[in-house]
Amino acid sequence: MTTLDLVPGVITTRKAVAEAYGGSLYSGIVPSKTSQMVFVYSDPAVGEKFGYTFDGQAEDDEFGTLYLYTGAGPVGDQEFIRGNKTLLDTVTNGHPIHLFVAHGRVPGTQETRQRYIGQVVLDPVEPYQDRWVPVGDGLETRRIIVFRFRAAEGSELALLPQDATKPATHTTVIELSLEQQLAKLPTQTGAKAKKTEQHSTPETVANIVGGTRKVIRREGQLVKAFESHLEEAGHSFKTFQITIEGEAAALTPDVYDETDHVLYEAKGQTTRSNVRMAIGQLADYRRHLKKAEKLRVAVLLPEEPTADVKDLLAAQKIALVYQTEDGFEGFPLQSS
């Protein structure tokens, strides 16, 4: 084998990587039995051909740099098989992931140059997200797996301005049925099917760049309990995926009670700042939903807020539902 130093920023080719470390010259997710590495080749231009622009550096969050990568599967719902399964398996087997981005053509050939971004890991708390894209005339949709990469410990990512995710070209609203929300999660991780923003445990500890972080899943647990409450009451529910023209990230409300035509935004803490955020989110969501003039909105909280926060919600004509020992106070909403 030839030698190739994987230094962030270096320009190379898939052939050179394969000769040095093993692996195939084809597909976007390439495992190597020789080196026990997984090579990921990101090419946003390919995604555009299939109607989505998910690949690229997303807006940094409180945990640092985030790079999104679209899973494999050009037709039908993407599933955790072949390359997608290989990539998700790195969470448990620890095989290193090396990320490359297409960087033009090799002069005089049709071969694509690859710019090495650096070594990455899947986000330990949220390794991927489900996104849905229209198919054909838009009456049907298909599931896309969008993996979420973080810099591996001790690694720096050589990202350029052009590596940012591309904004959407138009605004779309996709209704997600209960069946779509029940994503086909892989069984090898012990994960269970989830509806909207649910998680199986109230908190988790994750080791990523910057040290250990504890993630308390208060909001996910609240949503899970409320959806169970809706089911017991005989209500049907779903959520939406709202893609905005000129923006890369999609908006996803927490719960839409289809029976009562109520959109809920949940917050894991009953603080004024959280409630104010929920008010803004609800105002943003309803602008893009059909029959918005008849849509009722509500904030879902884990406990009763202060009297002044209640007055704030009432002044904005936003209903309040909060969890109690016996269920949920404020549900069902009174007819207006």
N, C-alpha and C positions, 0 to 999 in steps of 0.2 A: 504494500500500500504506500501511496505517496503521503507526504506530510502537509498538513494544512492547519495553521494556528487560527482557532476561532476567537478572533479579537473583535469586539463590537465595532462596527463601522467598516469592516473589511468587505470588499467586493469580490465575489467569487461566482461559481456556477454550481448547479446541482451535480453535474458530473464530477467536479473536483471534490465536493463533499462526499459523494458516494465512494470515490476512489480512496479517500482518506479514512472514512469512518464506516463505510458500508451503507446498505439501504438502496431502495429503488430510485429510479429517475422519474417515476410517475407518481401521481396523486399528491394532494396537499399535505397529508399527514404520513410521514415516512418513518417507521421504526427500523432500527438496525439491530439484528441479532449479534452482529460482530462487536459493536461497541456498547450495546444496551442503551443507546440514546434514541430519542425521538426527535425528528426534524420536522418543523412546521414551516410551510412555504405560503406566505400570505400574498395574494394578488388581488387588490380591490377591483381592478378592471374586470376580472372574471366574474365577480359577484354582480357587477352592474349589468352584465349580459342576462342574468337571471332575475333582475328586478330588485336587488337589494344592495345596500351599501353599508354593511355592518362592520367590515374589517377596518382596523385602524386604531390609533390612540384616542381613547375617549377622554372626556374631561377628567382631570385628576380629582380624586376625592380625598377625604381625610387620611386615607391609608396610602396615598401616593399615586404613582403612575399605574394606569390601567390600559391594557391593550385588548381589543376585541378581535375574535377570529371566528369566522363562519365555518361550521362543521361541513362534513362531506355528504353529498347526496343531492344531485341536480333535479330529481323528479320525486314527487310524493313527499310525505312526512319524513324528515330526517330521524334516524334512530341511532341508538348506541350499539352499532355493529361496526366491524372492520376498523377503519381509522378513527372514528369517533370513540369507539370503545377503547382502542389503544391509548388515546389521549386521556380519557377519563381514568383509565387504570393507573396512570402515573401518580394519582393521588395516594394510592395504596402501595404501589411497588417502588416508588421513588425514582424511577428512571428519569434522567435529566431531559428537559425539553429545550431545544435550540430553535430560536425564531428567526426567520429570514423574510425579507420583503422584496418583491420584484423591483428591479432597478434598471429598466430599459433592456435593450438588446445587446448582445455581443456584436461588435462591428462586423458587418459583412455576413452575418448569419441570422437565423431565426431563433437562436438560443437566447433564453432570458437570463440576464445577469441577476444575481441574488446579493442583496446587502444584508449582512449579518447584524441583527438587532441586539442579540445577547441571549443569555440563558434565562428562562422564565419558568414559573410554576403556575398551576391553576390556583385561583383564589381559593383558599381553604374553607371559607365560609360559603361563598356562592361561586362555585367553579364554572357555572354556565347559566344562561337564561334562555327561555323559550321566546322566540319571536315568530310572528305569523305574517305571511306575505300572500297577496292575492294571486290567483292562478287564472290564466286566460281572461275571461270577461269580468273577473273579480267576484263572481258569485260563490266561488270556492276559495279556500285558503289552504296553505300547507305550512307545516311546522318547520322552523329553522332553529338549529342549535347554535347559540352564540357563546363560545368559550370566553372566559375572562382570565387574562394572564396578568400576573404581577412579576416584578423582577425577582429572580431567585436570590437567596441570601448571599451577599457578597458580590452581586452582579450589578453592573450599571448598563442601562439600555441606551443604545445610540440611536435615538429617534430624531427625525427631522420634521420641520413644519409640515411638509407634504404628507407625513404619515398620519395626520389627524383624520378621524372618520369624516366621510363626506356627508353633507346635509341632505335631507330628503328633498326631492324635486317637487313634491306636492303633498297636500294634507290628506290623510286617509283615516277612517275610523273603522275598525274591525271588531265586531261583536264576537266574544269568545264564549262558546257554549261550555256547559259543565264538562262535557267529554273532552273538549280541548284543554280546559284547565287541569284535568286529571292527566298530566303529562306522563308518558311512559318512562318512568325513572328506572335506571339500571338496578338490578337486584344485588349485584356483587358488593355495592357500597352499603347495603342495609337501609337505603333510603326508601321512603314510602311515597306513594303518589300524593301530590300536593294540589290544593285548590288555592288560587290566588296567592296571598303572601303568608303561607303557613310553613311552619317548621316543626319537626317532631319533638324537639326539646326546647326548654325555656331559655337555655343559654349554652354557649360553646366557647372553647378556648382555642385560638388559632395562632400558629407561629408563622409570621411573615416578615418581610423586610421591615425593620424598625422595632422589632421585638414582639413579645406576646401581647395579644389583644383579646379581651373577653367581650364577646358579643352577646348581649342580652336580648333575646327575641321576644320582648314583651308584645310588640305589635303583631307579630305572626301568631302568637298564642291567643291574643284577643280576637283576631279575625277568625281563627279556627273555631273558637268557642261560639262566636256569633253565628257563623255559618251553620253550626250544628243546631243552634237555637232556631234559625230560619227553617231548617229542614223539619224540625219537630213541629213547627207552626204551619207546615204545609206550604211554605213559600218556595218559589224557584228563584235562583239567583245566577248571576254570571258576572263578567267584567268586560272591559274593553281594552284594546290596544290602539292608542291615538298617536299617529305619526304626523309631525308638523312640517310643512314646507319650510326649507331653509335651516332645519335643525337635524341633528344626527340621532339624538336620544328619543325614545318613545315614552309616552305617558301611559301609565296603567293604574286606573283607580282601584281601590281596595275591593269594594263589593257593590254590585248593583242588584237590589231587590226587585226582580222583574215583576213580582206579584203586585207590589205597592208602588212601583215606579219611583224608587228612592235610591239615590246614589250616596254611599257612605264613604267617608274618609276616616280611617282609623289612626289613632296615635297611641303609642305605648306608654306615654306619660301624660298625666293631667296637669300640664303647666300652661301658663298663658302663651308662651312662645310656641308651644306645640299646637295649641288651638288656633293661634293666628296663622300658622303655617297651613293648617287644614282648611281654614277659610279661604286662603288664597288658592290652594289646590282645587277646591271645589268650584270656585269661580272660573278657574282656567278650564277645567274639564267640561263644564256644562256649556261653554261657548261652542264646543265642537260636537256635541251630541244632538241627535235628532229629537224633536219635540221638547227642546230644552225649556220652553216656556211653561210646560206642564210638569217638568221634572222637579221632584222635591229632593233636597239635599240634607244630609245629616252628618254630624261628627260623632264618631264612636270612640268612647274613652274607657279606660279600665276602672275608673272610680268617679264619684261625683266631684265636679269642679267647684270653685268658689262661686259665690252669688254674683260677683261682678262678671266673671267669665260667662255665666249663664245669660246675664243681661247682654253681653257682647254678641253672643250667638243669636239671641232673640232679635236684637236690633238689625242683624244681617238676614233675618228670616231663614235661619239655619236651625234645623231641629237638633236635639241632643239626645243621645242614647248612651247610657253608661252601665257598666257591669256591676252587679250586686251579688251577694251570696246566693240569692234565689233565682237569678237570671239577669235580665237586662231591663233597667228602668227606662221608660220612654218609648218602649216598643210594645205593640205596634204604634206607629205614628198616628196621631189623630187627624182626621180629614180636615183640610183647610177650607 
